[in-house]
Structures are given as C-alpha cells and as structure tokens.
Amino acid sequence: MSLEDPFFVVRGEVQKAVNTVRGLHQRWCELLQDGAAVGREELDWTTNELRNGLRSIEWDLEDLEETIDILGSAHMPFQMCRLGD
C-alpha cells in the first residue's frame, strides 16, 4: 500500500480540474460571442459542465482544508517515514 501526502493527491486533482475548466470557459466565451450562430443545446451543456467543474474544485479545496485542520489540531504531528527506516 502506498502512502501519499493528501496535499499532493488533491493538488493533482485540482490541477486537472482547473485545466478542464479553463477549456470549458474558453469554449463558453466563444459560444457567447457567436450568439445566435450556436445551438442553445451546446451553450447549455457547456454552461452546466463549467458550473459542475467549478463546484468540484470548490469541494476538493474544502476537503483539503478540512484535512489540514484535522492534522493541525492532532496531538501527534503527521509524520511520514522514509523507505528503509
């Protein structure tokens, strides 16, 4: 079993989600500029995916904050041992 620092796990998830949201935001802006030339269905789908992506990022950051608070209030500090110890 591999022990990974939760910070790095969440950071990776958040970075991936941010990259996805950036692409969605760019497409959403393009759709808004095109106006009537685009289908309402694509605009609605992109808007929904953008909102969902932002919510997901918010939840991941809240989870990370809770983890940090728990570790900060623990009586024993969070310690990682090196392989071979």
C-alpha positions in Angstrom: 0.0 0.0 0.0 1.4 3.4 -1.0 1.0 6.3 1.4 0.7 9.6 -0.4 0.5 13.0 1.2 -3.1 14.1 0.8 -1.9 17.6 -0.3 -0.2 16.2 -3.4 -3.2 14.0 -4.2 -5.7 16.8 -4.0 -3.3 19.2 -5.8 -3.2 16.9 -8.8 -6.9 16.5 -8.9 -7.5 20.3 -8.6 -4.9 21.0 -11.3 -6.5 18.5 -13.7 -10.0 20.1 -12.9 -8.6 23.6 -13.4 -7.2 22.7 -16.8 -10.6 21.2 -17.8 -12.5 24.2 -16.6 -10.2 26.6 -18.5 -11.0 24.8 -21.7 -14.7 24.9 -20.9 -14.5 28.6 -20.0 -12.8 29.4 -23.3 -15.5 27.5 -25.3 -18.3 29.1 -23.2 -16.9 32.6 -24.1 -16.7 31.6 -27.8 -20.3 30.4 -27.7 -21.5 33.6 -26.0 -19.7 35.7 -28.7 -21.2 33.7 -31.5 -24.7 34.4 -30.2 -27.5 33.0 -32.4 -25.0 31.1 -34.6 -24.6 28.4 -32.0 -27.2 26.0 -30.8 -28.8 26.6 -27.4 -28.1 22.9 -26.5 -24.3 23.3 -26.7 -24.4 26.5 -24.7 -26.5 24.9 -22.0 -24.3 21.8 -21.9 -21.1 23.9 -21.7 -22.6 26.1 -19.0 -23.6 23.1 -17.0 -20.2 21.4 -17.3 -18.4 24.7 -16.3 -20.6 25.0 -13.2 -20.0 21.4 -12.3 -16.3 21.7 -12.7 -16.1 24.7 -10.5 -18.2 23.0 -7.8 -15.9 20.0 -8.0 -12.8 22.2 -7.5 -14.5 24.0 -4.6 -15.3 20.7 -2.9 -11.8 19.4 -3.4 -10.4 22.5 -1.8 -12.8 22.3 1.1 -11.8 18.6 1.7 -8.1 19.7 1.7 -8.8 22.5 4.1 -10.6 20.0 6.5 -7.7 17.6 6.2 -5.2 20.4 7.1 -7.3 21.5 10.0 -7.5 17.9 11.3 -3.8 17.4 11.0 -3.1 20.8 12.6 -5.2 20.0 15.6 -4.0 16.5 16.1 -1.9 15.8 19.2 0.6 13.8 17.3 2.1 15.6 14.2 1.6 13.9 10.8 4.9 12.1 10.2 6.0 10.3 7.1 8.7 7.7 7.4 11.3 7.2 4.7 11.5 3.9 2.9 14.0 1.7 4.6 13.6 3.1 8.1 
